[in-house]
Amino acid sequence: MSQILCKGIFFDAARTLFRVRGQVGEIYRSVALGYGFDPPADVLERGFRRAFHNAPPMAFPGAKTEEIPQLEKAWWRRVVSVAFEELGDFPRFEEYFFELFEVFRSTRGWQLFPETLEVLRELRLRGLIVGVISNFDSRLLDVSRALGLSALIDSFTISSLAGAAKPDPAIFQIALQRHGLKASEAVHVGDSREDDVHGAIAAGLVPILLDRDGSEPGPEGVCTIGHLGELLNLVVSDVSR
């Protein structure tokens, strides 16, 4: 595997730097129990995956900044309501959703991959710009603070705030412009062939596919890694910080 010379490295967030604490369906069920509803976790898991896959991009082009939090919340309410649609009436759904939304703002909903902090620290020590490009919502900033990521990230480019979502090249260009980087000077690492690999290629960045379980080999010519620690032998900085 040949080394990659770059000035900046960008990461996807969920399923790349951190992951759900357990299974989404299990978390949905555990919170629902407090509202007098006991849904099967496996049904919720399937419903969530279907709803999330079919949802529109998490981006609100043209929206005013002050409108974004409510637009994000409405987006997620639709996803969660679809996850529950096979399970009949849930009288306290609105109260439930309010709490669930906050669960995924904190370490109640997320946990780091074991190597994340060490790898980010080392990349910064080597002088690389380290950023995040994510199809998340603005809770990502709170999640990152809670997980200890914020001090190790130079910028967060979040689709709901940027008005564009991966694989749209526009979100990558916004991240590059924040640091005065050319696309050819940057790498993007993520777990999705479509959003991260194809998006990065379309924007001119060097893609690296993260395939932790060996289930999603990358396209021909695209570097694939099994965990973030492999980046330390792969990425070489061509600039001092």
N, C-alpha and C positions, 0 to 999 in steps of 0.2 A: 504494500500500500504506500504510494508516494506521498510525501509531505505537501501541505498546502500553506503557501505564504500569504498572509493577510494582515490587515490593520485592525479589522473589527470582526467580531463574531456575534451573531444574533441567535437567540433561542426561541423556540416555541415555549409555552408555559406548561399548561396541564398535559400530563402524560409524557413530558420531556424533563422538566425540572422538578415537578411534583406530581402527585397522583391523589385520587380519591382515597380517603381513609376507609378501606374496605370496599364494599360494592354500593353503587348508587341506590339500588333497590332496597338494600338493608338499611341505609340511612333514611330513605324516604319512609320506610315502615316504622323505624324506631321513633321518629318524630310523630308520625300519625298515631301511635299508641297513646300519646299524651292527649289526644283529642278524641278519644273514644272510638277509634277506627283501627281495625287490625287487618290490613291488606297483605296478601302473599308477596313476599319480597321478589320472587322470581317473575311474577306478573308485572310488578312495577319496573323491574330491570328491563324487561322486554319492551314495555310501554315507553320507558324513557328513551331507550336506544332508537326506537322507531320515531318518536317525536323529535328527538334531537337531529336525527339524520334528515328528516323532512322539513325542518325549520328553515326559514330564510336566513341569509347571512346576518350576523350580529353587527350591523352597521346602519347608521342613520344619517346618510348624507343630507346636508342642509339643515339639520336640526340645531336648535340653539343649545348652547352648553348647559343651561339650566334645565332643559327638557330631557337630557340624556338619562339621568337616573330613573325617571318614570318610564321612559321607553325601554330601558333595560329590564326593569321589573316586569313590565307587560309582556315582553318577549319571553321571559322565563315562566311567567304565569301560564302562558299558552302551552309551553312545553310540559310543565308539570300537570296541567289539567288533562292533556292528552294521555299522559302516563297513567292517569287514574280512570280514564273513560270506560274501561271494561268492568270497573268494580262497583258501579252503582252510585247512589247518592252519598255524598260526604258533606253533611250539614255544616261542619265547622271548617270547610276548606280554606276560606279566606284567612282565618286565624292561623291555621296550619301553614299555609304558604308563607305568611309573614315570618314565622319562625324558621322555616326551612331555608328561606332566602338568606337569613342571617347565619345559619349553620355553615353555609358555603362561603362565608366571608372570613372564616377563622380556621384554626387548626382542628375544630370539631369535624370539619369536612375534608381537610387536606393534610397530606404529609409529604415530606421531602423524600426523594430517592436518596439512598445512603451516600452516594458520591457527590451529590450536587454542590454543596458548599465548598468542599475541597477543590473541586475542578474549577469553579468560578474564581476562587481566590488565586489559584495558580495562573489562570489565564490573565487576570489583572496584573499580577506580579510580572508577567512577561511583557506588559505594556499594551496589551490589546484593549480596544474598546469593547465592552460587553453590554449587549442590549437584549431586550425581549421584544418580539413581534408576535402578537397573540390575538386570536379571535375570541377574546374574553370580554368581560365587561369591566367597569371601573372598580369593582370589588377586588380585582387583581392587585391593586395597590395595597389594600388592607391585608390580603392574603400574603403578599410578599413580605410585608412588615412582620406579620405574625410568624412566618417561617424563617425569618432572619436573612432574607434574600436582598432586601432593599439596598443595603450598604454595598453590595457587590454588583449592582446593576447600574450602568450609566444612564440608560433611558428605557422607558416602557412605551411601546407603540401599540395601542389597544384599539381593536377594530371599532368598538362602539364609540370611541372618542375621535378616531381618525376619519370616520366616514367611509371606510373601505375595509374589506375583509379578505384575508388570504383565500384563494390564490391570486386575487387581483394584484397586479404589480404595483399599484398605487400605494398600498400600505408599506411595501418594502422601500419604495422611493422616499416616503415620509421619514422612515427611520434613518435612511442613509443621509438625507439632507440635514437632519439634526446634528450630525457629526462631521459634515463636510466630506463624506466618503464617496468614492466612486463605487459602483456596483462590483466591479472587478476586484476591489480591495476588501471585500467582505464575504463572509461565510454565513449560511443560515442552517441551523440544526433543528430538526423536528421529526415527529413520528408519523406524519401523514404524507403519503406519496403525492396526493392531489394538492393539498394546501401548502405543504412545506417544500417538497421537492419541485413539483411543477411550477408553483408560485415563484420560488427563488430563481429557477431557470428562466422564467419569463421576464423577471426583473433584472437578470444579469448577474445575480449572486452565485457563488459556488454552493451547491446544496450538499448536505450530509444527512442521510436518513438514519434515524435512530430506530432500530428494530430489536427491542429488548427480548422478545420471545422467539425470534427467528421465523415469524409468520408472514412477514411482508418484505421480501427482498426488493431492493431498489432497482430502478431501471438500469439498463446497461450503461456503464460509464459513470454511474453515481456511487460515491463512496457510502458504504453502509457500516454502522457501528452497532455493537450490542449493548454498550453502556457508555456514559459520558466520559468515564476515565480514559477511554481510548483516544479522546481528543488530544490528550497531553503528549502523545507520541505522533500525532498527526498534523496538528496546527502549529505553525511557526510564525512568530511575529516579525514584521519587517519595519517596525517603528518602535522607538523608546517612548515610554509614557511621559 
